[in-house]
Amino acid sequence: MNAAQFEALAELLRMRGGASQEAARLVLVEGIAPAEAARRTGIKPQAVNNVLNSCQRGIELAGKVANNQKAPH
């Protein structure tokens, strides 16, 4: 995922910034391991897992919407 895609995902999920969002960015954009992202941002590994689960669900739902769109008439 690139930075622009992550920003769109964060907006879609109404992330409020902060350590959880930064941890998700580190994992999804920078490729950092979740445990390392937790260490760098000062949050618990479980919090990183929670935000990553939310991101994964958002990606899945956005994919369903995109795949079900019909071509404009």
Distance bins in CASP14 RR format, pairs under 12 A and 6 or more apart:
PFRMAT RR
TARGET T0000
AUTHOR 0000-0000-0000
RMODE 2
METHOD distances of the structure
MODEL  1
1 7 0 0 0 0 0 1 0 0 0 0 0
1 8 0 0 0 0 1 0 0 0 0 0 0
1 9 1 0 0 1 0 0 0 0 0 0 0
1 10 0 0 0 0 0 1 0 0 0 0 0
1 24 0 0 0 0 1 0 0 0 0 0 0
1 25 0 0 0 0 1 0 0 0 0 0 0
1 26 0 0 0 0 0 1 0 0 0 0 0
1 27 0 0 0 0 1 0 0 0 0 0 0
1 28 1 0 1 0 0 0 0 0 0 0 0
1 29 1 0 1 0 0 0 0 0 0 0 0
1 30 0 0 0 0 1 0 0 0 0 0 0
1 31 0 0 0 0 1 0 0 0 0 0 0
1 52 0 0 0 0 0 1 0 0 0 0 0
1 55 0 0 0 0 1 0 0 0 0 0 0
1 56 0 0 0 0 0 1 0 0 0 0 0
1 59 0 0 0 0 1 0 0 0 0 0 0
1 62 0 0 0 0 0 1 0 0 0 0 0
2 8 0 0 0 0 1 0 0 0 0 0 0
2 9 0 0 0 0 0 1 0 0 0 0 0
2 25 0 0 0 0 0 1 0 0 0 0 0
2 28 0 0 0 0 1 0 0 0 0 0 0
2 29 1 0 0 1 0 0 0 0 0 0 0
2 30 0 0 0 0 0 1 0 0 0 0 0
2 31 0 0 0 0 0 1 0 0 0 0 0
3 9 0 0 0 0 0 1 0 0 0 0 0
3 10 0 0 0 0 0 1 0 0 0 0 0
3 25 1 0 0 1 0 0 0 0 0 0 0
3 26 0 0 0 0 0 1 0 0 0 0 0
3 28 0 0 0 0 1 0 0 0 0 0 0
3 29 1 0 1 0 0 0 0 0 0 0 0
3 30 0 0 0 0 1 0 0 0 0 0 0
4 10 0 0 0 0 0 1 0 0 0 0 0
4 11 0 0 0 0 0 1 0 0 0 0 0
4 25 0 0 0 0 0 1 0 0 0 0 0
4 29 0 0 0 0 1 0 0 0 0 0 0
5 11 0 0 0 0 0 1 0 0 0 0 0
5 12 0 0 0 0 0 1 0 0 0 0 0
5 25 0 0 0 0 0 1 0 0 0 0 0
5 28 0 0 0 0 1 0 0 0 0 0 0
5 29 0 0 0 0 1 0 0 0 0 0 0
5 55 0 0 0 0 0 1 0 0 0 0 0
5 58 0 0 0 0 0 1 0 0 0 0 0
5 59 0 0 0 0 1 0 0 0 0 0 0
5 62 0 0 0 0 0 1 0 0 0 0 0
6 12 0 0 0 0 0 1 0 0 0 0 0
6 13 0 0 0 0 0 1 0 0 0 0 0
6 15 0 0 0 0 1 0 0 0 0 0 0
6 17 0 0 0 0 0 1 0 0 0 0 0
6 21 0 0 0 0 1 0 0 0 0 0 0
6 22 0 0 0 0 0 1 0 0 0 0 0
6 23 0 0 0 0 0 1 0 0 0 0 0
6 24 1 0 0 1 0 0 0 0 0 0 0
6 25 1 0 1 0 0 0 0 0 0 0 0
6 26 0 0 0 0 0 1 0 0 0 0 0
6 27 0 0 0 0 1 0 0 0 0 0 0
6 28 1 0 1 0 0 0 0 0 0 0 0
6 29 1 0 1 0 0 0 0 0 0 0 0
6 30 0 0 0 0 1 0 0 0 0 0 0
6 31 0 0 0 0 0 1 0 0 0 0 0
6 51 0 0 0 0 0 1 0 0 0 0 0
6 55 0 0 0 0 1 0 0 0 0 0 0
6 59 0 0 0 0 0 1 0 0 0 0 0
7 13 0 0 0 0 0 1 0 0 0 0 0
7 15 0 0 0 0 1 0 0 0 0 0 0
7 17 0 0 0 0 0 1 0 0 0 0 0
7 21 0 0 0 0 0 1 0 0 0 0 0
7 24 0 0 0 0 0 1 0 0 0 0 0
7 25 0 0 0 0 1 0 0 0 0 0 0
7 28 0 0 0 0 0 1 0 0 0 0 0
7 29 0 0 0 0 1 0 0 0 0 0 0
8 15 0 0 0 0 0 1 0 0 0 0 0
8 28 0 0 0 0 0 1 0 0 0 0 0
8 29 0 0 0 0 0 1 0 0 0 0 0
8 55 0 0 0 0 0 1 0 0 0 0 0
8 58 0 0 0 0 0 1 0 0 0 0 0
8 59 0 0 0 0 0 1 0 0 0 0 0
8 62 0 0 0 0 1 0 0 0 0 0 0
8 66 0 0 0 0 0 1 0 0 0 0 0
9 15 0 0 0 0 1 0 0 0 0 0 0
9 21 0 0 0 0 1 0 0 0 0 0 0
9 24 0 0 0 0 1 0 0 0 0 0 0
9 25 0 0 0 0 1 0 0 0 0 0 0
9 28 1 0 0 1 0 0 0 0 0 0 0
9 29 0 0 0 0 0 1 0 0 0 0 0
9 51 0 0 0 0 0 1 0 0 0 0 0
9 52 0 0 0 0 0 1 0 0 0 0 0
9 54 0 0 0 0 1 0 0 0 0 0 0
9 55 1 0 0 1 0 0 0 0 0 0 0
9 56 0 0 0 0 0 1 0 0 0 0 0
9 57 0 0 0 0 0 1 0 0 0 0 0
9 58 1 0 0 1 0 0 0 0 0 0 0
9 59 1 0 0 1 0 0 0 0 0 0 0
9 60 0 0 0 0 0 1 0 0 0 0 0
9 61 0 0 0 0 0 1 0 0 0 0 0
9 62 1 0 0 1 0 0 0 0 0 0 0
9 63 0 0 0 0 0 1 0 0 0 0 0
10 16 0 0 0 0 1 0 0 0 0 0 0
10 17 1 0 0 1 0 0 0 0 0 0 0
10 18 0 0 0 0 0 1 0 0 0 0 0
10 20 0 0 0 0 0 1 0 0 0 0 0
10 21 1 0 1 0 0 0 0 0 0 0 0
10 22 0 0 0 0 0 1 0 0 0 0 0
10 23 0 0 0 0 0 1 0 0 0 0 0
10 24 1 0 0 1 0 0 0 0 0 0 0
10 25 1 0 0 1 0 0 0 0 0 0 0
10 28 0 0 0 0 1 0 0 0 0 0 0
10 29 0 0 0 0 0 1 0 0 0 0 0
10 51 0 0 0 0 0 1 0 0 0 0 0
10 54 0 0 0 0 0 1 0 0 0 0 0
10 55 0 0 0 0 1 0 0 0 0 0 0
10 58 0 0 0 0 0 1 0 0 0 0 0
10 59 0 0 0 0 0 1 0 0 0 0 0
11 17 0 0 0 0 0 1 0 0 0 0 0
11 21 0 0 0 0 0 1 0 0 0 0 0
11 58 0 0 0 0 0 1 0 0 0 0 0
11 62 0 0 0 0 0 1 0 0 0 0 0
12 54 0 0 0 0 0 1 0 0 0 0 0
12 55 0 0 0 0 1 0 0 0 0 0 0
12 57 0 0 0 0 0 1 0 0 0 0 0
12 58 1 0 0 1 0 0 0 0 0 0 0
12 59 0 0 0 0 1 0 0 0 0 0 0
12 60 0 0 0 0 0 1 0 0 0 0 0
12 61 0 0 0 0 1 0 0 0 0 0 0
12 62 1 0 0 1 0 0 0 0 0 0 0
12 63 0 0 0 0 0 1 0 0 0 0 0
12 65 0 0 0 0 0 1 0 0 0 0 0
12 66 0 0 0 0 0 1 0 0 0 0 0
13 20 0 0 0 0 0 1 0 0 0 0 0
13 21 0 0 0 0 1 0 0 0 0 0 0
13 24 0 0 0 0 1 0 0 0 0 0 0
13 28 0 0 0 0 0 1 0 0 0 0 0
13 51 0 0 0 0 1 0 0 0 0 0 0
13 52 0 0 0 0 0 1 0 0 0 0 0
13 53 0 0 0 0 0 1 0 0 0 0 0
13 54 1 0 0 1 0 0 0 0 0 0 0
13 55 1 0 0 1 0 0 0 0 0 0 0
13 56 0 0 0 0 0 1 0 0 0 0 0
13 57 0 0 0 0 1 0 0 0 0 0 0
13 58 1 0 0 1 0 0 0 0 0 0 0
13 59 0 0 0 0 1 0 0 0 0 0 0
13 61 0 0 0 0 1 0 0 0 0 0 0
13 62 0 0 0 0 1 0 0 0 0 0 0
14 21 0 0 0 0 0 1 0 0 0 0 0
14 54 0 0 0 0 0 1 0 0 0 0 0
14 58 0 0 0 0 0 1 0 0 0 0 0
15 21 1 0 1 0 0 0 0 0 0 0 0
15 22 0 0 0 0 1 0 0 0 0 0 0
15 23 0 0 0 0 0 1 0 0 0 0 0
15 24 1 0 0 1 0 0 0 0 0 0 0
15 25 0 0 0 0 1 0 0 0 0 0 0
15 28 0 0 0 0 0 1 0 0 0 0 0
15 51 1 0 0 1 0 0 0 0 0 0 0
15 54 0 0 0 0 1 0 0 0 0 0 0
15 55 0 0 0 0 1 0 0 0 0 0 0
15 58 0 0 0 0 0 1 0 0 0 0 0
16 22 0 0 0 0 0 1 0 0 0 0 0
16 51 0 0 0 0 0 1 0 0 0 0 0
17 23 0 0 0 0 0 1 0 0 0 0 0
17 24 0 0 0 0 1 0 0 0 0 0 0
17 25 0 0 0 0 1 0 0 0 0 0 0
17 41 0 0 0 0 0 1 0 0 0 0 0
17 51 0 0 0 0 0 1 0 0 0 0 0
18 24 0 0 0 0 1 0 0 0 0 0 0
18 25 0 0 0 0 0 1 0 0 0 0 0
18 41 0 0 0 0 1 0 0 0 0 0 0
18 42 0 0 0 0 0 1 0 0 0 0 0
18 43 0 0 0 0 1 0 0 0 0 0 0
18 47 0 0 0 0 0 1 0 0 0 0 0
18 51 0 0 0 0 0 1 0 0 0 0 0
19 25 0 0 0 0 0 1 0 0 0 0 0
19 26 0 0 0 0 0 1 0 0 0 0 0
19 37 0 0 0 0 1 0 0 0 0 0 0
19 38 0 0 0 0 1 0 0 0 0 0 0
19 39 0 0 0 0 0 1 0 0 0 0 0
19 40 0 0 0 0 1 0 0 0 0 0 0
19 41 1 0 1 0 0 0 0 0 0 0 0
19 42 1 0 0 1 0 0 0 0 0 0 0
19 43 1 0 1 0 0 0 0 0 0 0 0
19 44 0 0 0 0 0 1 0 0 0 0 0
19 47 1 0 0 1 0 0 0 0 0 0 0
19 48 0 0 0 0 1 0 0 0 0 0 0
19 50 0 0 0 0 0 1 0 0 0 0 0
19 51 0 0 0 0 1 0 0 0 0 0 0
20 26 0 0 0 0 0 1 0 0 0 0 0
20 27 0 0 0 0 0 1 0 0 0 0 0
20 34 0 0 0 0 0 1 0 0 0 0 0
20 37 0 0 0 0 1 0 0 0 0 0 0
20 38 0 0 0 0 1 0 0 0 0 0 0
20 41 1 0 0 1 0 0 0 0 0 0 0
20 42 0 0 0 0 0 1 0 0 0 0 0
20 43 1 0 0 1 0 0 0 0 0 0 0
20 44 0 0 0 0 0 1 0 0 0 0 0
20 45 0 0 0 0 0 1 0 0 0 0 0
20 46 0 0 0 0 0 1 0 0 0 0 0
20 47 1 0 1 0 0 0 0 0 0 0 0
20 48 1 0 0 1 0 0 0 0 0 0 0
20 49 0 0 0 0 0 1 0 0 0 0 0
20 50 1 0 0 1 0 0 0 0 0 0 0
20 51 1 0 1 0 0 0 0 0 0 0 0
20 52 0 0 0 0 1 0 0 0 0 0 0
20 53 0 0 0 0 0 1 0 0 0 0 0
20 54 0 0 0 0 1 0 0 0 0 0 0
20 55 0 0 0 0 0 1 0 0 0 0 0
21 27 0 0 0 0 0 1 0 0 0 0 0
21 28 0 0 0 0 0 1 0 0 0 0 0
21 29 0 0 0 0 0 1 0 0 0 0 0
21 37 0 0 0 0 0 1 0 0 0 0 0
21 41 0 0 0 0 1 0 0 0 0 0 0
21 43 0 0 0 0 0 1 0 0 0 0 0
21 47 0 0 0 0 0 1 0 0 0 0 0
21 48 0 0 0 0 0 1 0 0 0 0 0
21 51 1 0 0 1 0 0 0 0 0 0 0
21 52 0 0 0 0 0 1 0 0 0 0 0
21 54 0 0 0 0 0 1 0 0 0 0 0
21 55 0 0 0 0 1 0 0 0 0 0 0
22 28 0 0 0 0 0 1 0 0 0 0 0
22 29 0 0 0 0 0 1 0 0 0 0 0
22 30 0 0 0 0 0 1 0 0 0 0 0
22 32 0 0 0 0 0 1 0 0 0 0 0
22 37 1 0 0 1 0 0 0 0 0 0 0
22 38 0 0 0 0 0 1 0 0 0 0 0
22 40 0 0 0 0 1 0 0 0 0 0 0
22 41 1 0 1 0 0 0 0 0 0 0 0
22 42 0 0 0 0 1 0 0 0 0 0 0
22 43 0 0 0 0 1 0 0 0 0 0 0
22 47 0 0 0 0 0 1 0 0 0 0 0
22 48 0 0 0 0 0 1 0 0 0 0 0
22 51 0 0 0 0 1 0 0 0 0 0 0
23 29 0 0 0 0 0 1 0 0 0 0 0
23 30 0 0 0 0 0 1 0 0 0 0 0
23 31 0 0 0 0 0 1 0 0 0 0 0
23 32 0 0 0 0 1 0 0 0 0 0 0
23 33 0 0 0 0 0 1 0 0 0 0 0
23 34 1 0 0 1 0 0 0 0 0 0 0
23 35 0 0 0 0 0 1 0 0 0 0 0
23 36 0 0 0 0 1 0 0 0 0 0 0
23 37 1 0 1 0 0 0 0 0 0 0 0
23 38 1 0 0 1 0 0 0 0 0 0 0
23 39 0 0 0 0 1 0 0 0 0 0 0
23 40 1 0 0 1 0 0 0 0 0 0 0
23 41 1 0 1 0 0 0 0 0 0 0 0
23 42 0 0 0 0 1 0 0 0 0 0 0
23 43 1 0 0 1 0 0 0 0 0 0 0
23 44 0 0 0 0 0 1 0 0 0 0 0
23 45 0 0 0 0 1 0 0 0 0 0 0
23 46 0 0 0 0 0 1 0 0 0 0 0
23 47 1 0 0 1 0 0 0 0 0 0 0
23 48 1 0 1 0 0 0 0 0 0 0 0
23 49 0 0 0 0 1 0 0 0 0 0 0
23 50 0 0 0 0 1 0 0 0 0 0 0
23 51 1 0 0 1 0 0 0 0 0 0 0
23 52 0 0 0 0 1 0 0 0 0 0 0
23 54 0 0 0 0 0 1 0 0 0 0 0
23 55 0 0 0 0 0 1 0 0 0 0 0
24 30 0 0 0 0 0 1 0 0 0 0 0
24 31 0 0 0 0 0 1 0 0 0 0 0
24 32 0 0 0 0 0 1 0 0 0 0 0
24 34 0 0 0 0 1 0 0 0 0 0 0
24 37 1 0 0 1 0 0 0 0 0 0 0
24 38 0 0 0 0 0 1 0 0 0 0 0
24 41 0 0 0 0 1 0 0 0 0 0 0
24 43 0 0 0 0 0 1 0 0 0 0 0
24 47 0 0 0 0 0 1 0 0 0 0 0
24 48 1 0 0 1 0 0 0 0 0 0 0
24 49 0 0 0 0 0 1 0 0 0 0 0
24 50 0 0 0 0 1 0 0 0 0 0 0
24 51 1 0 1 0 0 0 0 0 0 0 0
24 52 1 0 0 1 0 0 0 0 0 0 0
24 53 0 0 0 0 0 1 0 0 0 0 0
24 54 0 0 0 0 1 0 0 0 0 0 0
24 55 1 0 1 0 0 0 0 0 0 0 0
24 56 0 0 0 0 0 1 0 0 0 0 0
24 58 0 0 0 0 0 1 0 0 0 0 0
24 59 0 0 0 0 0 1 0 0 0 0 0
25 31 0 0 0 0 1 0 0 0 0 0 0
25 32 0 0 0 0 1 0 0 0 0 0 0
25 37 0 0 0 0 1 0 0 0 0 0 0
25 40 0 0 0 0 0 1 0 0 0 0 0
25 41 0 0 0 0 1 0 0 0 0 0 0
25 48 0 0 0 0 0 1 0 0 0 0 0
25 51 0 0 0 0 1 0 0 0 0 0 0
25 52 0 0 0 0 0 1 0 0 0 0 0
25 55 0 0 0 0 1 0 0 0 0 0 0
26 32 1 0 1 0 0 0 0 0 0 0 0
26 33 0 0 0 0 1 0 0 0 0 0 0
26 34 0 0 0 0 1 0 0 0 0 0 0
26 35 0 0 0 0 0 1 0 0 0 0 0
26 36 1 0 0 1 0 0 0 0 0 0 0
26 37 1 0 1 0 0 0 0 0 0 0 0
26 38 0 0 0 0 1 0 0 0 0 0 0
26 39 0 0 0 0 0 1 0 0 0 0 0
26 40 1 0 0 1 0 0 0 0 0 0 0
26 41 1 0 0 1 0 0 0 0 0 0 0
26 42 0 0 0 0 0 1 0 0 0 0 0
26 43 0 0 0 0 0 1 0 0 0 0 0
26 48 0 0 0 0 1 0 0 0 0 0 0
26 51 0 0 0 0 0 1 0 0 0 0 0
26 52 0 0 0 0 0 1 0 0 0 0 0
27 33 1 0 0 1 0 0 0 0 0 0 0
27 34 1 0 1 0 0 0 0 0 0 0 0
27 35 0 0 0 0 1 0 0 0 0 0 0
27 36 0 0 0 0 1 0 0 0 0 0 0
27 37 1 0 1 0 0 0 0 0 0 0 0
27 38 0 0 0 0 1 0 0 0 0 0 0
27 40 0 0 0 0 0 1 0 0 0 0 0
27 41 0 0 0 0 0 1 0 0 0 0 0
27 45 0 0 0 0 0 1 0 0 0 0 0
27 48 1 0 0 1 0 0 0 0 0 0 0
27 49 0 0 0 0 1 0 0 0 0 0 0
27 51 0 0 0 0 1 0 0 0 0 0 0
27 52 1 0 0 1 0 0 0 0 0 0 0
27 53 0 0 0 0 0 1 0 0 0 0 0
27 55 0 0 0 0 1 0 0 0 0 0 0
27 56 0 0 0 0 0 1 0 0 0 0 0
28 34 0 0 0 0 0 1 0 0 0 0 0
28 37 0 0 0 0 1 0 0 0 0 0 0
28 48 0 0 0 0 0 1 0 0 0 0 0
28 51 0 0 0 0 1 0 0 0 0 0 0
28 52 1 0 0 1 0 0 0 0 0 0 0
28 54 0 0 0 0 0 1 0 0 0 0 0
28 55 1 0 0 1 0 0 0 0 0 0 0
28 56 0 0 0 0 1 0 0 0 0 0 0
28 58 0 0 0 0 0 1 0 0 0 0 0
28 59 0 0 0 0 1 0 0 0 0 0 0
29 37 0 0 0 0 0 1 0 0 0 0 0
29 55 0 0 0 0 0 1 0 0 0 0 0
30 36 0 0 0 0 1 0 0 0 0 0 0
30 37 0 0 0 0 1 0 0 0 0 0 0
30 40 0 0 0 0 1 0 0 0 0 0 0
30 41 0 0 0 0 0 1 0 0 0 0 0
31 37 0 0 0 0 1 0 0 0 0 0 0
31 52 0 0 0 0 0 1 0 0 0 0 0
32 38 0 0 0 0 1 0 0 0 0 0 0
32 39 0 0 0 0 1 0 0 0 0 0 0
32 40 1 0 0 1 0 0 0 0 0 0 0
32 41 0 0 0 0 1 0 0 0 0 0 0
32 48 0 0 0 0 1 0 0 0 0 0 0
32 52 0 0 0 0 0 1 0 0 0 0 0
33 39 0 0 0 0 1 0 0 0 0 0 0
33 40 0 0 0 0 0 1 0 0 0 0 0
33 45 0 0 0 0 0 1 0 0 0 0 0
33 48 0 0 0 0 1 0 0 0 0 0 0
33 49 0 0 0 0 0 1 0 0 0 0 0
33 52 0 0 0 0 0 1 0 0 0 0 0
34 40 0 0 0 0 0 1 0 0 0 0 0
34 41 0 0 0 0 0 1 0 0 0 0 0
34 43 0 0 0 0 0 1 0 0 0 0 0
34 44 0 0 0 0 0 1 0 0 0 0 0
34 45 1 0 0 1 0 0 0 0 0 0 0
34 46 0 0 0 0 1 0 0 0 0 0 0
34 47 0 0 0 0 1 0 0 0 0 0 0
34 48 1 0 1 0 0 0 0 0 0 0 0
34 49 1 0 0 1 0 0 0 0 0 0 0
34 50 0 0 0 0 0 1 0 0 0 0 0
34 51 0 0 0 0 1 0 0 0 0 0 0
34 52 1 0 0 1 0 0 0 0 0 0 0
34 53 0 0 0 0 0 1 0 0 0 0 0
34 55 0 0 0 0 0 1 0 0 0 0 0
35 41 0 0 0 0 0 1 0 0 0 0 0
35 42 0 0 0 0 0 1 0 0 0 0 0
35 43 0 0 0 0 0 1 0 0 0 0 0
35 44 0 0 0 0 0 1 0 0 0 0 0
35 45 1 0 1 0 0 0 0 0 0 0 0
35 46 0 0 0 0 0 1 0 0 0 0 0
35 47 0 0 0 0 0 1 0 0 0 0 0
35 48 1 0 0 1 0 0 0 0 0 0 0
35 49 0 0 0 0 1 0 0 0 0 0 0
35 52 0 0 0 0 0 1 0 0 0 0 0
36 42 0 0 0 0 0 1 0 0 0 0 0
36 43 0 0 0 0 0 1 0 0 0 0 0
36 45 0 0 0 0 1 0 0 0 0 0 0
36 48 0 0 0 0 1 0 0 0 0 0 0
37 43 0 0 0 0 1 0 0 0 0 0 0
37 44 0 0 0 0 0 1 0 0 0 0 0
37 45 0 0 0 0 1 0 0 0 0 0 0
37 47 0 0 0 0 1 0 0 0 0 0 0
37 48 1 0 1 0 0 0 0 0 0 0 0
37 49 0 0 0 0 0 1 0 0 0 0 0
37 51 0 0 0 0 1 0 0 0 0 0 0
37 52 0 0 0 0 1 0 0 0 0 0 0
38 44 1 0 0 1 0 0 0 0 0 0 0
38 45 1 0 1 0 0 0 0 0 0 0 0
38 46 0 0 0 0 1 0 0 0 0 0 0
38 47 1 0 0 1 0 0 0 0 0 0 0
38 48 1 0 1 0 0 0 0 0 0 0 0
38 49 0 0 0 0 1 0 0 0 0 0 0
38 50 0 0 0 0 0 1 0 0 0 0 0
38 51 0 0 0 0 0 1 0 0 0 0 0
38 52 0 0 0 0 0 1 0 0 0 0 0
39 45 0 0 0 0 1 0 0 0 0 0 0
39 47 0 0 0 0 0 1 0 0 0 0 0
39 48 0 0 0 0 1 0 0 0 0 0 0
40 48 0 0 0 0 0 1 0 0 0 0 0
41 47 0 0 0 0 1 0 0 0 0 0 0
41 48 1 0 0 1 0 0 0 0 0 0 0
41 51 0 0 0 0 0 1 0 0 0 0 0
42 48 0 0 0 0 1 0 0 0 0 0 0
43 49 0 0 0 0 0 1 0 0 0 0 0
43 50 0 0 0 0 1 0 0 0 0 0 0
43 51 0 0 0 0 1 0 0 0 0 0 0
43 52 0 0 0 0 0 1 0 0 0 0 0
44 50 0 0 0 0 1 0 0 0 0 0 0
44 51 0 0 0 0 0 1 0 0 0 0 0
45 51 0 0 0 0 0 1 0 0 0 0 0
45 52 0 0 0 0 0 1 0 0 0 0 0
46 52 0 0 0 0 0 1 0 0 0 0 0
46 53 0 0 0 0 0 1 0 0 0 0 0
47 53 0 0 0 0 0 1 0 0 0 0 0
47 54 0 0 0 0 0 1 0 0 0 0 0
48 54 0 0 0 0 0 1 0 0 0 0 0
48 55 0 0 0 0 0 1 0 0 0 0 0
49 55 0 0 0 0 0 1 0 0 0 0 0
49 56 0 0 0 0 0 1 0 0 0 0 0
50 56 0 0 0 0 0 1 0 0 0 0 0
50 57 0 0 0 0 0 1 0 0 0 0 0
51 57 0 0 0 0 0 1 0 0 0 0 0
51 58 0 0 0 0 0 1 0 0 0 0 0
52 58 0 0 0 0 0 1 0 0 0 0 0
52 59 0 0 0 0 0 1 0 0 0 0 0
53 59 0 0 0 0 0 1 0 0 0 0 0
53 60 0 0 0 0 0 1 0 0 0 0 0
54 60 0 0 0 0 0 1 0 0 0 0 0
54 61 0 0 0 0 0 1 0 0 0 0 0
55 61 0 0 0 0 0 1 0 0 0 0 0
55 62 0 0 0 0 0 1 0 0 0 0 0
56 62 0 0 0 0 0 1 0 0 0 0 0
56 63 0 0 0 0 0 1 0 0 0 0 0
57 63 0 0 0 0 0 1 0 0 0 0 0
57 64 0 0 0 0 0 1 0 0 0 0 0
58 64 0 0 0 0 1 0 0 0 0 0 0
58 65 0 0 0 0 1 0 0 0 0 0 0
58 66 0 0 0 0 0 1 0 0 0 0 0
59 65 0 0 0 0 0 1 0 0 0 0 0
59 66 0 0 0 0 0 1 0 0 0 0 0
60 66 0 0 0 0 0 1 0 0 0 0 0
60 67 0 0 0 0 0 1 0 0 0 0 0
61 67 0 0 0 0 0 1 0 0 0 0 0
61 68 0 0 0 0 0 1 0 0 0 0 0
62 68 0 0 0 0 0 1 0 0 0 0 0
62 69 0 0 0 0 0 1 0 0 0 0 0
63 69 0 0 0 0 1 0 0 0 0 0 0
END
